[in-house]
Amino acid sequence: MEAQSENRAVTRARGRVRKQSEKKKPHPKRPYLGREKKLEVQPIAPSKNGELTIGDIARARGREVFPLHFFVECATGYALFLARGINDIDMNKYQPAEEYINRSDTPFELKAYLPFSSLGEALLQMNAISNSSVTEMLIKFIQKNFEPPFHRHVLTTADPVLGEKIVNNVRLSDHSSLLTLSVMRGLREKIDKLIGLQPGELDKAQRQLAHLYKDQKRTILDTKSPVPVSSSSFLQEQVMVVPHRFEGFFNAKGKKNILCTRNLVPGEALYGEKLIHVQNEDGTEVEYRVCDPRRSKLGAAILGGVTNIWIKPGSRVMYVGKVCGVTVSDLSDIVGLDGLVYVVGNSDDVTHVEGKRPNVVTIIENDCYYCHYRMVLGMVDAVFGEIDHPLGEIYRLPTKVYRDGRFIVNNVHFYLKTGGHYMICTKADNMNSKGHIIFSSGDINREFKLLQTVPLDLVEGAYFIDIGGYRMQPE
């Protein structure tokens, strides 16, 4: 025992000696070279009224203010615009951009327009655009319409990734901000007039290109055959059909009041809904489709007390998110042949509905890549979106649920006209939840105005719908 204690004591003593020998020697003192100056970056301060312009930033950095050009793609060709006076517009708010777009003296100067020679060439260019890729045709168009040195010209595009590739190829300068994105919206809304197209010419080209692009996508995806139409039956009782207070809807008055729409495809029903035949005084027959509120979210919203749906005959509507054939058929009936329904997404029942209805254009794309289908989708009057997640899951699956909501918001930003309206349907496990939580506080305060939240009590699954306006004029 004494020997073991002595050995442990020796081991501890050796350890102390080793630790002392391993101590690092202090570094020699640095010679005093005088006080070092810190590099100070001066912030770019806005003007007294809080405005900050592109010109302010350039001058604060000691740079020359160069002219700003917009590159716009559409179904008929490529266009390049010079935006006069844009360098002096406030960048911090969207209102100055709206005023700039709607000036009586048009601030846009068309520098060049290159029409596509054929529908096949348009498809080739769209395939590149949808992948944020540059083609030889695009690069030659840019190079031809800018004089060297190229760095003295600033270019902005709808797709920042594509813009970066153009800049790297041609050595232009680039710029992107809330201001340029807002101005790009205005350009896209007026593009047909600015490049001198005849009324309806751009719409026709967009439809043709969209159908070609859709067929190409379906061939690649090898989608299933369309779902057959459900059998339908006619309502036997005598009813009188009168217009509803919402244009595009009707009330069939009999033993009960029945909500219905005028069937754009007579004789066909999607999910076995009742059909109503009415003979007019002039002998013509009109067929109506009963709007079942257990399946139709629009029908459930109307019966649930919504004050306005903001969709009517002649409207252009974008439908995004978890798309389904029931909503597509309802929207198609409401807007009629004078309107258009753009469906971003794909499902078997949507495939069949789109094939039967001439006012439905299906774009088989992921709605997260919202700028990839800009060549075939113009500005719309309303956006209808669906998120098929319980809203309570936003706390358990925040990335998935919030992401889906942001995709819809991004599409609203890019495609909804100023003063347009959105309707977003969300599956909720708490009917007192507020659907606007999918928006950021900045969106709510700045551009989105929530008008009404309506529970869809009649739809199975506890849904509710948000109705709001985008960039509304102050009251």
C-alpha positions as CSV (number, residue, x, y, z in Angstrom):
1,M,0.0,0.0,0.0
2,E,2.8,2.4,0.9
3,A,4.5,1.6,-2.4
4,Q,1.3,2.3,-4.4
5,S,0.8,5.7,-2.6
6,E,4.4,6.6,-3.3
7,N,4.0,5.7,-7.0
8,R,0.9,7.9,-7.3
9,A,2.7,10.8,-5.6
10,V,5.6,10.5,-8.1
11,T,3.1,10.4,-11.0
12,R,1.4,13.6,-9.8
13,A,4.7,15.3,-9.4
14,R,5.8,14.4,-12.9
15,G,2.5,15.7,-14.3
16,R,3.0,19.1,-12.6
17,V,6.5,19.4,-14.0
18,R,5.3,18.4,-17.5
19,K,2.5,21.0,-17.5
20,Q,4.8,23.7,-16.4
21,S,7.2,22.9,-19.2
22,E,4.4,22.9,-21.8
23,K,3.2,26.4,-20.9
24,K,3.5,28.6,-23.9
25,K,5.9,31.4,-23.8
26,P,4.4,34.9,-24.2
27,H,4.6,36.5,-27.6
28,P,7.0,39.4,-27.9
29,K,5.3,42.8,-27.8
30,R,4.3,44.3,-31.1
31,P,6.1,47.5,-31.8
32,Y,3.9,50.6,-31.5
33,L,3.1,51.8,-35.0
34,G,0.8,54.6,-34.1
35,R,-3.0,54.6,-33.9
36,E,-4.7,52.6,-36.7
37,K,-7.4,54.3,-38.7
38,K,-10.7,52.4,-38.9
39,L,-12.3,52.2,-42.3
40,E,-15.6,54.0,-42.1
41,V,-18.4,53.4,-44.6
42,Q,-20.7,56.3,-44.8
43,P,-24.4,55.3,-45.0
44,I,-26.5,56.5,-47.8
45,A,-29.0,58.9,-46.1
46,P,-32.4,59.5,-47.7
47,S,-33.4,63.1,-48.4
48,K,-35.3,65.2,-45.9
49,N,-38.7,63.9,-47.1
50,G,-37.5,60.3,-46.7
51,E,-37.0,59.6,-50.4
52,L,-34.1,57.5,-51.7
53,T,-33.5,57.2,-55.5
54,I,-31.2,55.3,-57.8
55,G,-29.5,58.5,-58.5
56,D,-28.9,59.2,-54.8
57,I,-27.1,55.8,-54.5
58,A,-24.9,56.3,-57.5
59,R,-23.9,59.8,-56.5
60,A,-23.2,58.7,-52.9
61,R,-20.8,56.1,-54.3
62,G,-19.1,58.6,-56.5
63,R,-20.5,57.0,-59.7
64,E,-22.1,58.4,-62.8
65,V,-25.8,57.9,-63.2
66,F,-26.4,55.7,-66.2
67,P,-29.7,55.2,-68.1
68,L,-31.9,52.3,-67.0
69,H,-33.4,49.9,-69.5
70,F,-36.1,47.2,-69.1
71,F,-36.0,43.9,-70.9
72,V,-39.4,42.3,-71.3
73,E,-40.3,38.9,-72.8
74,C,-43.8,38.2,-74.1
75,A,-45.4,35.5,-76.3
76,T,-44.8,37.4,-79.5
77,G,-41.2,38.5,-79.0
78,Y,-38.5,40.4,-77.0
79,A,-38.8,44.1,-76.2
80,L,-36.3,46.6,-74.8
81,F,-37.4,49.9,-73.2
82,L,-35.6,53.0,-71.9
83,A,-37.2,54.3,-68.7
84,R,-36.9,58.0,-68.8
85,G,-36.5,59.8,-65.4
86,I,-36.7,56.6,-63.3
87,N,-33.4,57.4,-61.6
88,D,-35.1,60.2,-59.7
89,I,-38.1,58.1,-58.4
90,D,-38.3,57.1,-54.7
91,M,-37.3,53.5,-54.3
92,N,-38.7,53.0,-50.8
93,K,-42.4,52.9,-51.6
94,Y,-44.5,51.5,-54.4
95,Q,-46.8,54.5,-54.7
96,P,-44.2,56.7,-56.6
97,A,-43.7,53.8,-59.0
98,E,-47.4,53.6,-59.7
99,E,-47.5,57.3,-60.3
100,Y,-44.5,57.0,-62.7
101,I,-46.2,54.2,-64.6
102,N,-49.4,56.1,-65.1
103,R,-47.9,59.5,-66.1
104,S,-49.7,61.3,-68.9
105,D,-46.5,61.6,-70.8
106,T,-45.4,58.0,-71.2
107,P,-42.0,57.6,-69.6
108,F,-41.2,54.5,-71.6
109,E,-39.3,54.6,-74.9
110,L,-39.3,51.5,-77.1
111,K,-35.7,51.0,-78.1
112,A,-36.2,47.7,-79.9
113,Y,-38.7,44.9,-80.5
114,L,-37.7,41.5,-82.0
115,P,-40.8,39.4,-83.0
116,F,-40.5,35.7,-83.0
117,S,-40.6,34.2,-86.5
118,S,-42.9,31.3,-85.5
119,L,-44.7,29.6,-82.7
120,G,-41.9,27.0,-82.6
121,E,-39.3,29.7,-82.1
122,A,-41.4,31.2,-79.3
123,L,-41.5,27.8,-77.6
124,L,-37.7,27.4,-77.9
125,Q,-37.2,30.8,-76.3
126,M,-39.8,30.1,-73.5
127,N,-38.0,26.8,-72.7
128,A,-34.8,28.8,-72.1
129,I,-36.6,31.6,-70.2
130,S,-38.3,29.0,-67.9
131,N,-34.9,27.7,-67.0
132,S,-33.4,31.2,-66.6
133,S,-31.1,30.4,-69.5
134,V,-29.8,32.7,-72.2
135,T,-30.0,31.9,-75.9
136,E,-27.9,33.1,-78.8
137,M,-30.9,35.0,-80.1
138,L,-31.3,36.8,-76.8
139,I,-27.6,37.8,-76.5
140,K,-27.5,39.1,-80.0
141,F,-30.6,41.2,-79.4
142,I,-29.0,42.8,-76.3
143,Q,-25.7,43.4,-78.0
144,K,-27.2,44.9,-81.1
145,N,-29.2,47.5,-79.1
146,F,-26.5,48.7,-76.7
147,E,-23.6,50.8,-77.8
148,P,-20.2,50.1,-76.2
149,P,-18.9,50.5,-73.6
150,F,-21.6,48.2,-72.3
151,H,-21.0,49.0,-68.6
152,R,-22.4,52.4,-69.1
153,H,-25.9,50.9,-69.6
154,V,-28.0,49.5,-66.8
155,L,-30.4,46.6,-67.5
156,T,-33.2,45.2,-65.3
157,T,-35.2,42.0,-66.0
158,A,-38.2,40.2,-64.4
159,D,-36.0,37.2,-63.5
160,P,-32.9,38.3,-61.5
161,V,-31.1,35.0,-62.3
162,L,-31.6,35.5,-66.0
163,G,-30.5,39.1,-65.6
164,E,-27.3,38.1,-64.0
165,K,-26.5,35.7,-66.9
166,I,-27.2,38.4,-69.4
167,V,-25.0,40.9,-67.5
168,N,-22.1,38.3,-67.3
169,N,-22.4,37.6,-71.1
170,V,-22.6,41.2,-72.3
171,R,-20.9,43.0,-69.4
172,L,-23.7,45.4,-68.7
173,S,-24.5,46.9,-65.4
174,D,-27.7,45.6,-63.6
175,H,-30.1,46.9,-61.0
176,S,-33.0,45.3,-59.1
177,S,-35.2,46.9,-56.4
178,L,-38.8,47.3,-55.4
179,L,-39.0,50.2,-57.8
180,T,-37.9,48.3,-60.8
181,L,-40.1,45.3,-60.0
182,S,-43.1,47.6,-59.7
183,V,-42.3,49.4,-63.0
184,M,-41.9,46.0,-64.6
185,R,-45.5,45.1,-63.6
186,G,-46.7,48.3,-65.3
187,L,-44.7,47.4,-68.5
188,R,-46.1,43.9,-68.6
189,E,-49.7,45.3,-68.2
190,K,-49.2,47.7,-71.2
191,I,-46.8,45.7,-73.3
192,D,-49.2,45.0,-76.2
193,K,-49.9,48.7,-76.7
194,L,-46.3,49.8,-76.2
195,I,-45.0,47.4,-78.9
196,G,-47.9,48.2,-81.3
197,L,-49.9,44.9,-81.3
198,Q,-53.5,44.7,-82.4
199,P,-56.2,44.2,-79.7
200,G,-56.4,40.5,-78.9
201,E,-53.2,39.6,-80.7
202,L,-51.1,39.1,-77.6
203,D,-53.9,37.0,-75.9
204,K,-54.1,34.7,-78.9
205,A,-50.3,34.3,-78.9
206,Q,-50.3,33.6,-75.2
207,R,-53.0,30.9,-75.5
208,Q,-51.3,29.2,-78.4
209,L,-47.9,29.2,-76.7
210,A,-49.4,28.0,-73.4
211,H,-51.1,25.0,-75.1
212,L,-47.9,24.1,-76.9
213,Y,-45.9,24.4,-73.7
214,K,-48.5,22.4,-71.8
215,D,-48.4,19.5,-74.4
216,Q,-44.7,19.5,-74.3
217,K,-44.7,19.3,-70.5
218,R,-47.3,16.5,-70.4
219,T,-45.2,14.5,-72.9
220,I,-42.2,14.8,-70.6
221,L,-44.1,14.1,-67.4
222,D,-46.1,11.2,-69.0
223,T,-49.2,12.2,-67.1
224,K,-52.1,9.8,-66.6
225,S,-55.2,9.8,-68.9
226,P,-57.9,12.2,-67.9
227,V,-60.5,11.3,-65.3
228,P,-63.9,10.4,-66.9
229,V,-66.7,12.8,-66.3
230,S,-69.1,11.8,-63.4
231,S,-72.6,11.0,-64.4
232,S,-75.1,13.8,-63.8
233,S,-78.9,14.0,-63.5
234,F,-81.3,16.8,-64.2
235,L,-83.3,18.6,-61.5
236,Q,-86.9,17.3,-61.8
237,E,-88.8,20.1,-60.0
238,Q,-89.9,23.3,-61.8
239,V,-87.7,26.2,-60.9
240,M,-87.3,29.9,-61.9
241,V,-83.7,31.0,-62.5
242,V,-82.9,34.6,-61.6
243,P,-79.5,36.4,-61.5
244,H,-77.7,36.3,-58.2
245,R,-76.3,39.6,-56.7
246,F,-72.8,38.3,-57.7
247,E,-72.5,38.4,-61.5
248,G,-71.9,34.9,-62.9
249,F,-74.0,33.2,-60.3
250,F,-77.8,32.5,-60.4
251,N,-80.6,31.5,-58.0
252,A,-82.9,28.7,-59.0
253,K,-86.1,29.3,-57.0
254,G,-88.2,26.3,-56.3
255,K,-89.0,24.5,-53.1
256,K,-85.6,25.7,-52.0
257,N,-83.3,28.4,-53.4
258,I,-80.4,26.7,-55.2
259,L,-77.1,28.4,-56.1
260,C,-76.0,27.7,-59.6
261,T,-73.8,28.8,-62.5
262,R,-74.5,28.8,-66.3
263,N,-72.8,25.6,-67.6
264,L,-70.2,26.5,-70.2
265,V,-70.1,22.8,-71.3
266,P,-73.8,21.8,-71.6
267,G,-74.5,18.1,-70.6
268,E,-71.4,17.6,-68.6
269,A,-70.8,17.6,-64.9
270,L,-67.6,17.1,-63.0
271,Y,-68.7,15.4,-59.7
272,G,-72.3,14.4,-60.3
273,E,-73.9,17.7,-59.6
274,K,-77.5,18.4,-60.8
275,L,-78.1,20.2,-64.0
276,I,-81.0,22.5,-64.7
277,H,-82.6,23.1,-68.1
278,V,-84.5,26.4,-68.6
279,Q,-86.3,27.4,-71.8
280,N,-86.3,31.1,-72.5
281,E,-89.2,33.1,-74.0
282,D,-87.5,33.0,-77.4
283,G,-87.4,29.2,-77.3
284,T,-83.7,28.9,-76.6
285,E,-82.5,26.6,-73.9
286,V,-80.0,27.4,-71.2
287,E,-78.3,24.9,-68.9
288,Y,-77.3,25.7,-65.4
289,R,-75.0,23.7,-63.0
290,V,-76.0,23.4,-59.4
291,C,-73.2,24.7,-57.2
292,D,-72.9,22.2,-54.3
293,P,-71.4,24.1,-51.3
294,R,-70.1,20.8,-49.9
295,R,-67.7,20.6,-52.8
296,S,-67.5,24.2,-54.2
297,K,-65.5,26.6,-52.1
298,L,-66.8,29.5,-54.0
299,G,-70.3,28.4,-53.4
300,A,-69.6,27.8,-49.7
301,A,-68.1,31.3,-49.4
302,I,-71.2,32.9,-50.9
303,L,-73.6,31.0,-48.7
304,G,-71.2,31.7,-45.8
305,G,-71.8,35.5,-46.1
306,V,-68.9,36.8,-48.2
307,T,-69.6,40.4,-49.2
308,N,-67.9,40.3,-52.6
309,I,-66.0,37.7,-54.6
310,W,-64.5,40.2,-57.1
311,I,-64.8,37.7,-60.0
312,K,-67.3,38.3,-62.7
313,P,-68.0,37.7,-66.4
314,G,-65.0,38.9,-68.5
315,S,-62.5,38.7,-65.6
316,R,-59.0,37.2,-65.9
317,V,-58.3,35.0,-63.0
318,M,-55.2,33.2,-61.9
319,Y,-55.7,30.0,-59.9
320,V,-52.6,28.7,-58.0
321,G,-51.8,26.3,-55.2
322,K,-53.5,23.0,-54.6
323,V,-55.6,23.2,-57.8
324,C,-58.7,21.1,-58.3
325,G,-61.2,20.6,-61.1
326,V,-64.2,21.8,-59.1
327,T,-62.8,25.3,-58.6
328,V,-61.6,25.4,-62.2
329,S,-65.1,24.6,-63.5
330,D,-66.7,27.2,-61.2
331,L,-64.3,29.9,-62.3
332,S,-64.7,29.0,-65.9
333,D,-68.5,29.3,-65.7
334,I,-68.3,32.6,-63.9
335,V,-65.9,34.4,-66.2
336,G,-67.6,33.0,-69.3
337,L,-66.2,33.1,-72.8
338,D,-65.1,36.7,-72.5
339,G,-62.8,35.9,-69.6
340,L,-59.8,33.7,-68.9
341,V,-58.8,31.3,-66.2
342,Y,-55.1,30.6,-65.9
343,V,-54.4,27.4,-63.9
344,V,-50.9,27.0,-62.6
345,G,-50.4,23.4,-61.7
346,N,-51.6,20.0,-62.7
347,S,-54.1,17.3,-61.6
348,D,-56.1,14.7,-63.5
349,D,-59.5,16.3,-63.0
350,V,-58.0,19.7,-64.1
351,T,-56.7,18.1,-67.2
352,H,-60.1,17.0,-68.2
353,V,-61.8,20.3,-67.4
354,E,-59.2,22.3,-69.3
355,G,-59.7,20.1,-72.4
356,K,-63.4,20.8,-72.5
357,R,-63.4,24.5,-71.6
358,P,-62.0,27.0,-74.1
359,N,-61.5,29.8,-71.5
360,V,-59.2,27.7,-69.3
361,V,-55.4,27.8,-69.9
362,T,-53.3,25.3,-67.9
363,I,-49.7,26.0,-67.2
364,I,-47.9,22.9,-66.0
365,E,-45.3,24.5,-63.8
366,N,-44.4,24.7,-60.1
367,D,-45.9,27.9,-58.7
368,C,-42.8,28.5,-56.7
369,Y,-41.0,29.5,-60.0
370,Y,-43.5,32.3,-60.5
371,C,-41.6,34.3,-63.1
372,H,-40.9,31.2,-65.3
373,Y,-44.3,31.3,-67.0
374,R,-44.5,35.1,-67.6
375,M,-44.4,34.7,-71.4
376,V,-47.8,33.1,-71.4
377,L,-49.5,34.7,-68.4
378,G,-50.4,38.4,-68.4
379,M,-51.7,40.6,-65.6
380,V,-54.9,39.4,-64.0
381,D,-57.9,40.9,-62.2
382,A,-58.0,38.3,-59.4
383,V,-56.0,35.5,-57.9
384,F,-57.6,32.5,-56.3
385,G,-55.2,30.4,-54.2
386,E,-55.6,27.2,-52.2
387,I,-53.3,25.9,-49.4
388,D,-54.1,22.4,-48.4
389,H,-52.5,22.4,-44.9
390,P,-54.2,22.9,-41.6
391,L,-53.3,26.4,-40.5
392,G,-52.4,25.1,-37.1
393,E,-49.5,23.2,-38.7
394,I,-47.8,26.4,-39.4
395,Y,-46.3,26.1,-35.9
396,R,-45.3,22.5,-36.4
397,L,-44.3,22.6,-40.1
398,P,-43.4,26.2,-40.5
399,T,-41.2,25.9,-43.5
400,K,-43.7,23.8,-45.6
401,V,-46.8,25.8,-44.8
402,Y,-45.2,29.2,-44.8
403,R,-43.5,28.3,-48.0
404,D,-46.7,27.4,-49.8
405,G,-48.2,30.7,-48.6
406,R,-45.3,32.7,-49.9
407,F,-45.5,31.1,-53.3
408,I,-49.1,32.4,-53.6
409,V,-48.0,35.8,-52.3
410,N,-45.2,36.0,-54.9
411,N,-47.6,35.2,-57.7
412,V,-49.9,38.0,-56.4
413,H,-47.0,40.4,-56.5
414,F,-46.0,39.4,-60.0
415,Y,-49.4,38.9,-61.8
416,L,-52.2,40.7,-59.9
417,K,-53.1,44.2,-61.3
418,T,-52.9,47.2,-59.0
419,G,-56.3,47.4,-57.4
420,G,-57.0,43.7,-58.0
421,H,-58.3,41.3,-55.4
422,Y,-57.1,37.9,-54.0
423,M,-59.0,35.0,-52.5
424,I,-56.9,32.5,-50.5
425,C,-58.6,29.3,-49.2
426,T,-56.9,27.5,-46.4
427,K,-57.7,24.4,-44.5
428,A,-57.9,25.3,-40.8
429,D,-58.2,23.3,-37.6
430,N,-59.3,26.4,-35.7
431,M,-62.1,28.5,-37.3
432,N,-61.0,31.5,-35.3
433,S,-57.6,31.6,-36.9
434,K,-56.7,34.5,-39.2
435,G,-55.6,33.5,-42.7
436,H,-53.5,36.6,-43.2
437,I,-50.7,35.0,-41.1
438,I,-49.3,33.6,-44.4
439,F,-48.3,37.2,-45.2
440,S,-45.5,39.0,-43.6
441,S,-46.2,42.1,-41.6
442,G,-44.5,44.1,-44.3
443,D,-46.9,42.8,-47.0
444,I,-49.9,43.5,-44.8
445,N,-48.8,47.1,-44.0
446,R,-47.5,47.9,-47.4
447,E,-49.5,46.3,-50.2
448,F,-52.1,43.8,-49.0
449,K,-55.4,44.8,-47.4
450,L,-57.4,42.0,-45.8
451,L,-61.1,42.8,-46.3
452,Q,-62.8,39.7,-45.0
453,T,-62.3,36.2,-43.6
454,V,-65.2,33.8,-44.1
455,P,-65.4,30.3,-42.6
456,L,-66.5,27.7,-45.1
457,D,-68.7,25.7,-42.7
458,L,-70.4,23.7,-45.5
459,V,-67.1,22.3,-46.9
460,E,-65.8,19.1,-45.4
461,G,-62.5,19.6,-43.7
462,A,-63.0,23.0,-42.0
463,Y,-61.8,25.5,-44.5
464,F,-61.9,29.3,-44.4
465,I,-61.2,31.9,-47.1
466,D,-59.4,35.2,-47.0
467,I,-60.6,38.0,-49.3
468,G,-58.4,41.1,-49.8
469,G,-57.2,43.8,-52.1
470,Y,-53.7,44.5,-53.5
471,R,-52.3,48.0,-53.7
472,M,-55.7,49.6,-53.1
473,Q,-56.3,53.3,-53.5
474,P,-56.6,55.1,-50.2
475,E,-60.2,55.8,-49.3
